[in-house]
Amino acid sequence: EGFNYLPVDLNSLMYMFEKNMEFFSSVLGLGKEEEWMSAAKHRKELMMKYLCADDGVLYDYNFVSEKRSTMLTAAALYPLFVNMLTRDEVEKSIPNLR
């Protein structure tokens, strides 16, 4: 059962990777920045839909039981680390991360 989760930390890092690839694609003139931007945007939308609870904190999501974990871990800090959240999203989540 431990392998049935969509983890916050891994998806946050993948979001950061997509944003980095958007940047490097632009700098190198590869013309793929729209694809990477779209991938990051789509990932964030799905993360906010499935991983974000009412308290604004993102939790791992069990895709078999279709429920979020209730365990608050350091993984919840990853969306902040990768600068994924808007200011409003950060302000909502911060009090619940203490």
C-alpha positions in Angstrom: 0.0 0.0 0.0 3.0 2.3 0.6 3.5 2.5 -3.2 0.1 3.8 -4.0 0.8 7.4 -3.4 1.4 10.5 -5.6 4.1 12.1 -3.5 4.2 15.9 -2.9 8.0 16.1 -2.9 8.5 14.2 -6.1 5.8 16.1 -8.0 7.2 19.4 -6.7 10.6 18.5 -8.0 9.2 17.5 -11.3 7.4 20.9 -11.5 10.8 22.6 -10.8 12.4 20.5 -13.5 9.7 21.6 -16.0 10.2 25.3 -15.1 14.0 24.9 -15.4 13.6 23.3 -18.8 11.3 26.1 -19.8 14.1 28.6 -18.9 16.9 26.7 -20.5 14.9 26.1 -23.7 14.4 29.9 -23.9 18.0 30.7 -23.2 19.3 28.2 -25.7 16.7 29.2 -28.3 15.3 25.6 -28.6 11.7 26.9 -29.0 10.2 24.4 -26.6 9.5 26.8 -23.7 5.7 26.7 -24.4 5.7 22.9 -24.0 7.6 23.0 -20.7 5.5 25.9 -19.4 2.3 24.0 -20.3 3.6 20.8 -18.6 4.4 22.7 -15.4 1.1 24.5 -15.4 -0.8 21.2 -15.9 1.2 19.5 -13.1 0.4 22.3 -10.7 -3.3 22.2 -11.6 -3.4 18.5 -10.9 -1.4 18.9 -7.7 -3.8 21.5 -6.4 -6.8 19.4 -7.4 -5.6 16.1 -5.8 -2.9 17.0 -3.2 -4.1 20.3 -1.7 -6.4 20.0 1.3 -8.8 22.7 2.7 -6.0 23.9 5.0 -3.9 24.9 1.9 -1.3 22.2 2.6 -0.4 19.7 0.0 -0.4 16.0 1.1 0.5 12.8 -0.6 -2.5 11.3 -2.5 -3.4 7.6 -2.5 -4.7 7.0 -6.0 -6.1 3.6 -5.0 -8.3 4.8 -2.2 -8.6 8.2 -3.8 -7.8 10.0 -0.5 -5.2 12.4 0.6 -2.8 11.3 3.4 -3.5 13.0 6.7 0.2 12.8 7.8 1.9 16.1 7.7 5.6 15.6 6.7 8.5 17.7 5.5 7.4 16.9 2.0 4.7 19.6 2.4 7.5 22.2 2.3 8.6 21.2 -1.2 5.9 23.4 -3.0 7.4 26.3 -1.1 11.0 25.3 -1.9 10.3 25.1 -5.7 8.4 28.4 -5.6 5.3 26.8 -7.0 2.6 28.5 -4.9 1.2 32.0 -5.3 1.4 34.4 -2.5 -2.2 33.7 -1.5 -1.6 30.0 -1.5 1.5 30.4 0.6 -0.3 32.6 3.1 -3.1 30.0 3.4 -0.7 27.1 4.0 2.0 28.7 6.2 -0.1 28.7 9.5 -0.9 25.0 9.0 2.8 24.0 8.5 4.0 25.1 11.9 
